[in-house]
Amino acid sequence: MTEKKVSVIIPIYNAAQYLHKCLKSVISQTYKNLDIILIDDGSSDDSYSIAKEYQEKDSRIRLFTQTNIGLISTRKRGIELAEGEIVGFVDSDDWIEPIMYERLVQCMEENECDLVTSGIYRDYADGSRKEWYDLYPEGVYVNLESAIYPSMLHDFKKNEMGLKCTLVNKLYRRQILQDIYGEIDTRVFYGEDALTIYPYCLRCKRIYILNEAYYHYYIRNNSMCRAANEKLAINTYYLYNGLRDAFMESNCANSLLKQLKHYLFQLESHTLKVLYNIDTLAYAKWDFSKYKDIFGKRIVIYGAGACGQALYRELDSLGYKENVVAWVDKNPEGKTEQCMYEITAIKEIVDKKFDYLIIAIKSQNIAIEVMKELTKDYAVEEDKVVWRETSYRDFILE
């Protein structure tokens, strides 16, 4: 059987540091019938010369350059240039496993699907890695209105996104993508994957969920999604309008619009965090009932994140604010304004008289490491250090 051509669209913007690894992983695919489209979106580093180097040694690569127009517009141009019936995307600072496209094309063709979605590796700058998968069991889905759409953006029972909105770990039909990008709002720069994926899914007849990971998504501390941008608020407005219009045409509009509200809350939480240093999770409904037996004692709070902020508000509401001897954090810089309380370094508790130090961190594994550090490096008495399981409930769960 003749292999169908797959167009791989790679937008490039100032990615010289990562581009070699990215392009090597693409040209080394075991699936050979690739149309590799590189679009340099006005880079000011050596990205174009690196891309040119690969173009000269691999005839499957087509290289284009342009003044900077943004990610959505660049992907849109890539789709217009695509020769393959099947389309995939790779970000220029990521890389993929050699067998990725062979497996995804196999799933798409054998099951006659309009979309194949797979898992993803989230690679962090510190060398750690997490795997991320869709919530659905592996297999082909035909009755999408009952099996996928009711939990696509958010599964309210599991309190998690059903179909992950990452564009790059999937394969698409070019014709459907062209229709989607003909309507997409190019002003969106954060959440743009959702603006493509979810309207695309509404036009699918069959979707294949592949619970295997081949794509390595590199998360940098200075990436765009973590950076402050005053345009984030209007960005959410454009994104909401685009998704709302798409969902209103579906038979599942009520369910989808309900999920959209939850998704928008998550986006606005991000905006509040990066622009104003407000952690909305700190204002969720936390359950600290397992600590109530020590609330009347002299307490040091460790941790200025969402859990720590919520704990302080709980103590305040119960009339125990004056029992807080100190509030410390391993990295206290800039957190006093965020917490509206003086956050100090751990060493400041050495001379403090207190009965208990509560580790206000949700993760037990992290809390254990903190406990070891406190007792070993700061000589805190072990029987004074307390961590107990807590839980929280999001604002929008129903």
N, C-alpha and C positions, 0 to 999 in steps of 0.2 A: 504494500500500500504506500502511495506517495505521501510523504510528510507534508502537511499543510504549513504554509509559511506563517511564522509568528513575528510580528513587529514588536520590538522591544524599544520603548521610548525612554530616553534618559535625559532629562533636563539637567543642565550643568550651570552652576553659579558659584564661583570661587571655591572649588572643591579640589584644588590641586593636591592637597595633603592626602586625600583619600581616593583619588580617581584611578590610580594604577590598580589598586586592589579591586575596585569596582569593575573596571573594564576587563581585567584578567578573568574575573569570575564569570562574566557574560560570554566572552569569546570561547571560554573553556567548557561551555555547556555540552552535555552529551547529545542534546537535540540540536542538530546542525542547521536546519533550514530556518535561519533567523535573518530578519531585516532589522539591523541595529541602527536606530536613529539617535544621534547625539545632537543636542541643540544647546549651544553655548549662549546663555542668556545675559550677555554683556559682562562676563567675568573680567576682573581687573588683575587676577593673578595668572599663573601659568596653565590654567585649565585648558585653554584652547590649544596650546602647543602640545600638551599631553594627548588630548583627543585626536589631534592631527597625526601624531605619531602612531596611534593605534589604527587610524583610518588607512594609513599607508601600508600597513602590514596585514590588514584583513579586509577583503573586498566586500564583506557583508555590511561594513560600517558606512553609513552616510552621515556626513558632518555638516551642520548648519550653524550660522552665527547670527546674532541679532542684538539690537540695543535692549536693555533690560525692560521686560514687560511683565514679569511675574510668573509664578508657577502655573496657575490655571491656564493663562494664555499660551504659555509655552507647551503645556501638554496638549492643548487644543490644536496648536500648530502641528505637533507630532502626529496626532490622529489624522489630520488632513494629509500628511505626507506618507502615512503608513501604506504599505503594499500588501500586508498580510491580512487575512480574514480574521485572524486571532491577534489580540493585542495584550501586551504586558507592560508594566512600568517598573523602573528601577531608579531609586534616588542615587545621586552621584557620590554620596558619602557612605553608601551601604554596599553589601556584597551578597552573592547568592551561592548556594551549594550547586555543584556540577550537574546534579540530576534534576534540578527543580523543574525546568520546562518540559523535560521528557515525561515526568510524572503528571504534571498538570494538564498537558495536552492529551495524554492517555486518558485521564479521567473525563476530560471534556468531550473527546471524540467517542469513546466507548459508551458514554451515557447520554450523548447528544444534548449537552447542557449549554446554556447561555452564559453561565458563570461557574468557575471553579474557585473556591476560596480555601486557602490552606493556613497552617499555623505560622507563627513568626517568632524569631529569636530577638529579644530585646537586649542588645549588647551595650553595657555601660562603660563609661570612661575609666572606671576603677578596675575593669577586667571581669566584673561579674556578669552573669547572664540569666535571663528569665525567659521561659517559654510562654507563649500567649496563643490561645486557641478560641475559636467560636464555641458557643455553649451547646451546640447541637451534636448529636451522635453522627458519626461518619456515615455518608451514604448520599444517594440521590434523592432530591426533594421535588415533587411534582405539584402537590396541592399546597402552594405557597401561602395562600390566604389563611389556611388553618395551621400550617406547620412552621412558617417563618415570620410572616408579617406581624403577628400578635406580640412578638418579643424581639423584633429585629433591632430596634434602637435600645430597648431596655426590657429585661425580664424582671417584672416586679416581684416575682416569687423568690428569685435568686439575687435580686438587687444588683444586676450586672448586665452589661451590654450583650445582646444575643449574637449579632453578627458584627464582628469587629470592623470599625470603619478605617481600615488601612488599605490603601489602594494597591500597594506594591506586591502583596502576597497572593495575587489573584490573576486569573486570565479572563478576558472579555471578548465578546464578538464586536468587531469593528463597527458594523452598521448601527448597533444599538448605542455604542459610545458616541458615534457621530451625532445621533439624534439628541443625546443628553447634552453634549457640549455645544450644540446649536442653541440651547436654551439657558445654559449656565451663566451665572453672574460672575464675571471675571474680577469684580472688585473684592470678592472674598479671598482672604489670605490665611485665615486660621479656621480650621474645620472644613477645608475645601474637599478633603477626601469624602466626607459625609455627603456633601452636595453632589458628588458623582455617584457614589456607591448605592445609596438608598433609592434615589429615583431610578437608577439602572435596574435594581432588583425588582422594582415594580413592573418593569417591562420584560422580565424573564419568564420563561415557561418552565424551565428546569434549572435547578441549582445543585451543584455537588459540593458537599462539605468534606474536605480532606483533613483529617486530624494528624497531619504530619507537617513538620516545619522545615523549610529550606531557605528562608529569607532572613538575613541578618540586618536588623534595623539598629543603626548606631545612634545612641542617645548621648549627645554632648551637653555639657552643663550650660553652654552659651548658645544653644540652638534657638531658633526663632520662636518656638512654642514656649520658651521659658523667659523670653525677653519682653520688657515693657514696651508697649506701643500704644500711643494715645488713640489710635484708630480701631482698637479692639472692640469698643462699644458699638460703633456703627457697623463693624464687620459682622457682629452677631445679628444685627437687624437684617442685613442683606442675606445672611445664611438662613435665618428663620423664614423670611419671605420665600426663598427658593424652595426650601423643603416643604413648607406649608402648601404652596401651590401644587407641588407634585403629589402630596398626600391627599389633597382634596379631590383628586381625580380617581382615587382608589376606593374600592368597595370596603376597605378596612380603614377608612379615613378617621373614624372616631378613635380607634385603638392607636393608630399611628400618631395622631395629634397629641394624644395623652403621653405617648413615649417621647414625642418631640419636646414637650414641656420639661420633662426630666433632663433630656439631653442639653437643652438650652441652659438649664440651671447649672449643669456642670461647666459649660462654657463661660457663663457669667461668674462662676466661682473662680475660674482661672483668671478672668479679667480683674476681679477684686483683689486677688492675691498678687498679681504682678504689678498692678498700678498703684494699689493702696496698702499692700501688705496685710490684707484682711483675709484670714483663713475661715471660710464659711463653715468648714467642718467643726470648728470649735463651737459653733452655735447650734449644732445638731442636738438631738436629745440623747445625752449620754447616760449610762446606767452605772453609778458609782455605789450601788447599794452594798457591795461587799467591803467597803471601807468605813461604813457608818459607825462601827464600834470604836473607831479611833479618831473620829472627826472632832471630838472635844479636847483632844490632846494638842501639844505643841508640835506643829507640823512644818517640815521643809518639803516643798514641791520641787521635784527634779523633772525638767522638761518644759520648754516653752512653746511646744507645738500645739496642735489642736486639742489633744487630750489634756495637756497641762492647763490650757486656757479654760477648757470646760470644767476641769476640777476646781479651779479657783472660783469660778462663778457659782458652782455648786456650794462650796464652802461659804461664800458670801451670802447666798440666798438662804442658807440655814442658820446664819448668824455666827459663823465661825471664822470670819475673815481675820479677826484679831489674833486667832490662833496660828496663823501662818507666820512662822518665824523668819522664813526666807524663801525665795524662789530662785532656783539656780538652773543653769544650763551649761552644757559643755562649750557651746559657742554663743555667749550672751550678746555679742555685738549686734546692735540694731533691734533687739527684741523688747527693750523696755517700752518703746513707743507702741509696738504692736500689742503688747499685753496690758498696757496701762498700769504697770507695776514694775518696780525696779528689779530687773533680772540681773543676777550677778554670777560670777564664775564659781565653780565648785569649791575652790579653795577657801571661799569666804565662809563656808559653814563650819570650818575647823573649830572656831572658838564660840560657835553658837550653841546654846542649850536647847535641845529639842528631844521629843519623845520618839518621833517616827519621821523617816524620810520616805515619802511616797514617790516611787518611780512612775511618773505619769506618761507612760508610753504604752501604746496598745499591743505592740508585738512582744510576745514573751521571749523570743530569742534575743532580741535587742536588749530587753530588760535584764536578762541574765548576764549579758556582757557588761552592762552598766553596773550591775550589782558587784561583779568581780572587781571592776575598776575602783568603785567607791571604797570597798573594804580593803583592797590591796594598796592602792596609791594614796588614798586620803584617810585611811585608818578609821573609817566609819564603822561603828559596831554592827556586826552582822544582824543582830536581833532587832536593830532599829530600822533596817532597810526593808521596805515593804513593796511588793508588786502583787496585785490581784487582777484577775481578768475583768475587763470592762467591755462594753459594747455600745454602739450608738445606732441611732435610727435617722436616716436622711430626712430632709424636709419633705421630699416628694417620693412617697413609696406606693401610693394608691391613686 
